[in-house]
Structures are given as C-alpha cells and as structure tokens.
C-alpha cells in the first residue's frame, strides 16, 4: 500500500498545460506587480530576465504585438547604410 502511494506521487499528472493566453496573463501579472512595487530590488534582475524572455516568446508566437516603443527598447540597434 505504501508503494502504491509513492507511485502516485512520482507519476506526473496528465492533461496539465499552459496556453499562450495563460502566458499573456503571466506577462501582465509581472508588469502589474513591478508597477506596484511588489518585487524587491534584489529580485528585479531575475524577474526582468524572465519577463524579457516571455515577451520575446509571445511576440515570436504571434500572441502579442510589441509597440514600436517596446521594440526599440528590446531590439538590438542596427546601423542603417545609405545605399
């Protein structure tokens, strides 16, 4: 009977998933908590890195569209040539 309980704990649950909409909600949650000061200064680097990856993933997947202002902040600068 104890082995049966252990096997149940070790078996991953089936059917649990995250949708793109769930990830958009997470992005908005991170944005709201940082605007309200709910994240300590020493945590900002990690939170910012996750947020940046999340926005990039959602943009590449087509779930969100970045504004021109956001794109300028996150995109690497490219020098324009005068061809």
N, C-alpha and C positions, 0 to 999 in steps of 0.2 A: 504494500500500500504506500509506503514512503517513496519507493521507486516511481510509482505512478505519479505522485505529486511533483517529483523532481523532473520527470519527463514533460509534464505540463508546463512547468516554468521555463524549461530550456527551449521549448518549441516556439518559434516566432509566430505571431498572430498573422493570419491570412486576411487579405482584404483591406488593410490599412494603407491609405495612400494620401498624398498631398496633390492638390490640383494647382494650376497656375493661379487661380483665383485665391487659393489659400496663401500662396507666396506673395501675391499683391497685398493681401491683408497684413501679412507679416511685415512687409516693407512699410506700410502705412503705420503700423504699430511702432516700429523702430523710430520712424520720423516723429510721431506724437510724443513718445517717451523722451526723446532727446530735446524736443522743443520745450517740454515741461520740466526739464532738469532732473529726470528720474534716474539718470545714469551718472555714476561718479566719474570724475575726471580721469582716474586711472583706468577706467573701463572703456573710455571713448575710442582708443585705438582699435581694440578688438571689435567693438560694435560697428565702428566705421568701416572696417575691412569687410565684415560680413554684409553690411548694407551695400557697399560698392559692388561686391560680387553678386548680390541678389538683384540689384538694379540692372547690372550688365546681363545677367541671365534672362531676366524678364524682358529686357529690350530686345535681345537676340532672338527670343522665342516669339516675339510679337505680342506679348501680353500687355506691354505698356509701350508708349512712345515718349521718349525723352524730349523735353522742350529744348529749344536752341540754347538757352542759358545753361541748362544742365549738361548738354553735350559739350559745350565749351569748357565747362569745369572738369569733366571726366575724360575728354578725348585728348590724346597727345597732340601737341602743336605740330603742324606741318608747315613748312615754308613753301610759299607759292612761288612758282617760277614765272617769269614774264615771257612765255613762248609766243 
